[in-house]
Amino acid sequence: MAAPVGPRPGNIPPNYNPNALPDGMQNLQIHRPNRPPSNPSGSPRPSATPSGQKPPPFAGVPPASRPGPPPPGAFQRGPTQATLPPNLISRPSGPPVGQPTPPFASRPPPAGAVPPSVGGTAIRLPPSALPSAQGAHAGPPGPFAASASPLVPPSGVSSSASNGPPALGPGTMQNGPHFSPASNTMRPPAGAPPSAMLSSGTPSHPPRMRSPFGSPPASTTSVTAQPPPPFPGSAHNVPPPSGSFPFASPVPAMPPPMSAAYGMQTWHTQPHQVAPPSAVPASVQPPRMFGMMPPLSNQAEAAITPSMGYAGSALTGQSKIDSDNVPRPIPNSAVILHATRQGNQANPPPPATSDYIVRDNGNCSPRYMRCTINQIPCTVDLLTTSAMQLALLVQPFALPHPCEEPIEVVDFGQGGPVRCFRCKGYINPFVKFIDQGRRFTCNLCGYTNETPRDYHCNLGPDGRRRDADEKPELCRGTVEFVATKEYTLRDPMPVVYFFLIDVSMNAIQTGATAAACSAISQVISYLPEGPRTLVGIATFDSTIHFYNLKRALQQPLMLIVPDVQDVYIPLQSDVIVRLSECRQHLELLLENIPTLFEHNRTADSAFGAAVKASFLAMKSTGGKLLVFQSVLPSTGIGALSAREAEGRSNISAAEKEAHKLLQPADKTLKTMAVEFAEYQVCVDLFLTTQSYVDIASICVFPRTTGGNVYYYFPFSAISDTAKLYNDLRWNITRPHGFEAVMRVRCSQGLQVHEYFGNYSRRIPTDVDLPAIDCDKTIMVTLKHDDKLQDGSECSFQCALLYTTIYGQRRIRVSTLSLPCTTVLGNLFLSADLDTQFTCILKQVASEVATAPLPQIREHVTNHCINILHSYRKFCATVSSSSHLVLPEALKILPLYTLALVKSTGLRTDGLIDNRSFWINYVSPLSVPLAISWVHPRLIAIHKYNIEEGEESIIPPPIPLSNEQISDNGIYLLENGEDCLIYVGNSADPGVMRQLLGILSVEEVPAQFVLQQYDNPLSKKLNDIINDIRSQRRNYLRLKICRKGDSSGMLFFSNMVEDKTSLGLAYVDFLVHIHGQIKSKMA
């Protein structure tokens, strides 16, 4: 039987959607200070807020504190410049062939994962439920233990199936900008390829040359008295106390104090605490859970009484904690209005997973920078006692809310931005001007600087400059400075996109080559226009094929490089050419590549040699190298072997040695990647594979150069072509910059300890990023080097120097100033759970490849226990040992910890490549996506009432427990990357027919593509999936799951609240944590 071949690029793949969020770019407004020297030939002036967009909700509000926002019309703009924003990606003229364009919001609403609240929670546990130290053993795995089955992608009946839901449709945010649908006009197909041409000139190793269009070659959950430890190998068990069950009668809950600043709490609170910490001053919008009342002004705690779910008697085996009353995220779709400072104090940010609109009036938006603790401990001893980590999560290019004010661009002319002479920190709202404005004190290092004469301004009665509200750099937490020549070592690099496509036998037969060519052909119309945009293309199997795309040629010319050990470039100047000069040749070539290699029988892949050769072509310019790889590199530079098979052959050492398979096989590719970063070449990998490709080895390229990894396993030409197209489209159209350097500075007493993310480093203080985009997050850990002063503020400043896609050097500066404290309770009150857990997740991902998994799982659990023990010992007032006391801000930490312990990255029963991808996916992940990646969102589709007017398109989530799954229900589970639709065996055939077009689960075809039928249920399901894709900015893969096969096991492996071979049920895990805390207290 002939091997299946993927659809030709000229055809329309299923699920293509033209609106994959290409427009999510911030609008930048330029501001020139009033100073004589100015650069008249400056960069183009950005346009104002897009027409038709709703004005920011804070418009017209007078400043309430120092520093405040500028009043409307206060800016002196100077001479008008071009209206095209220097870093705004232009919207393409139309969608892919035959596709409609739905309306689009510039930034999708955040994911529906849920945030923590602030305060405290105490869960009262029966002593009989405590673990025993006498050797309680782990029970057998539950019926839904973690499955080793890979995630099978969605599929369809045929390539002509309905397109299904749009890829990334409009989000739920109202009043966002909308665009009219573009034309659907079909483009005429490319004509017959002209005859072949030859080129003169030969390199040192003469390449073979042939026309790419000639004839192809003919051959080529209940609680027991003694629950097991949280995971195998755990040695932390506590003996159960003797005696009868203490809950003979319900314990009345205490009401909250009358002085509660924000009203009643959901949890019953205790009236006092030993050392009540001061609340965060003047908080307009304190952190809170969706749908939960704001916290008390003091540190709140709570206790769940027996009447709220505890019943039974001790030691009978029938005592049970009601799983409905344990802490869980509580969703709410309400939009939060957040001012970064209020009353001259930092305002704690809203949860990262909430939908919020920011008013920048001094501190930068929490989208750009977040701290794990919003009050900084004055001493290292205080931080150590809390057991929490002090770190920042920096996302310099994060997408703003469409209703937020744009970032101001400030041009200081030839003199450049005002900086501190000692630490080189940038002028910001927290520098203090003294001596009538003639000097200023740096808020980072404390040095007193002379104010430049042309920047001088007198001070007002309040000590502020009189023009502070008129200068963005003095009243905004995030500004962008136009860089001068001293920030440029060479002329700004052009925008280069080089596509490298695998054409080996496997890639051809699975349709991966055709899918890649189709995606590239569709997205080239979205590349920036103009003479600075350059493109190149090459293909590879066991040899490398370059293509001359010069306009002077009648057709593209193929040049083959057979030497894969010592590669070279046959035509240095003609491999990368201007897009405007080669568009027709490029489209013609992409259309014919699948046909040209249709009968290729070469199974080997010279991946390393092809990447090296592409780098040589880009060495003088830098840029983005987008690689489409399908098989394990097997020949040439950096050839690899199937290490996964070698690891599985030694079953006895799997647990101890598995982490070694997550390390690169050798240093060859890593050395190459470091050189790539040095020459500003960013590598993105699109892995369209059906077999092991050793992600741990080949992903050193994106990890070192600031790129991304896209993993399609097992690849399906029918279902994954749409996702490949959308991923590629968003990759090149999202806001991004090139040849970036980032540095984080902090106030005296603190220093940067380490960076985590996809980057390279030439010097310890700077992070080198050949490319930076809106989805990249860098974690920065901090440490004390001196004592901070109580009552003062500590500042953090992130400076990112980069080149826009229009060739202008910019410096984006974000500044955050937080109060310092000597009170331990304040640390727990101001803890940011989402940020803390994301930092834990990133550190775990960095350690998985270097330490045994049991050790990492134990470390993660102990970290949670140490934090809760510190709170219980030093801050809580509950004296009874039967209470598990949780700080309100961190009450969901045990659930997230349990979910992390059971996640794919910490399992040994999965595929090595799946775990390697998990590690690489986490590295640049933002906070909202990190939460959903570990703790997915589960929705009961069959319970959604279409007639109800819900505020949000997406129904509220339900707990991740098997108890919530009904055999007659239909459920949707998504983690930001994949979307599983589970159909119960007894589901209503009528509902299945309306949603999926089938009457029974057995009728689900192997190749399934979700379609939209003419009924309300189907439309609603498609709307939900569209909205999720819009929130995640990702075209989630769809898969139908059913009970009794591998797909059902995959679905139930995400039920993190159930008992599995890797850990306890959620209720049992709380009991275990309580036992450990009691043991430490004793």
CORGIHU-V604628 format. One line per field, one symbol per residue. psi: psi as a letter, one per 30 degrees, with the letter a starting at -180 (. if undefined). A space follows every 50 residues. Layout:
psi = ???
This chain:
psi = kkkkklklffljlkgkkfihhfghkkkkkkkkljkekljfhalkkllakk kfkklkfgkfklkflkkllklkgfkjfakkakfkkfgkkkklflllkgkl jllkkfkllllglkllakblkkkkkkfffklkgghklkllklfhlkkfkl jkllllelfglkfalleiakafklglklkkklkgkkkklklkklllllkl kkaejklkklkfgaklkek.ilkleilllflkfkgjkkkkklllkfielk kkkklllfgkfgaklelklkflleiklklkkhjeilkllkgkllllfajk llkklefggklalkgffgkkkjffglklkjlkgkkkjjkfkkhglkjkll kfgljlkkjjhdklkfeekkkfkgkkkflfeeeeefglkjlkjkiegkkl kfglklkkkkjgaffllklkeefgllklfgkjklhhfflkkkfefgkjlk kkeggkkllafgflkfgeffjefffkfklkkkkaffgjflkkkljkjkkj kkgleeeeefgeeeeeeeeeeefffflkllffjkllkllkcflkjlkjgk ffkflkkkkkjfjgeilljejeffejlkeffgeeeeeeeeffeeeegegk gjflkheeeeeeeeeeffeffaakjjkjkflkkflakgkllifeeeeffi efgeeefefffglkeageeeeeeeeeeeghjkkkkjjilgakgieeefgf eeefggalkkjjkkkkfeffeeeeeeeeeeefflklllilkkkklllkfl lkelkkajllkelfflkkjfkklffkkkkjkllkglklkkfakkkkkkkj klklfggkkljkkkkkkllllgkeeeeeegkjeeeeeeeeeeeeeffeff lkeeeeeeeeeeeeeeeeeeeeefflfkfkfgkjkkkefgffeeeeeeee eglefglfglkeeeeeeeefeeegkleefeefeeilkkkjeffkjffkik ekeklkllkikfffjkfglklkkkgfeljkjkjlfgkjeeeeeeefglfl effjlejkkkljlileeeeeeeeeeeeeeeefhkikkkkkklkfaeeeee efffifflkaffllleeeeeeeeeeeeeeee.
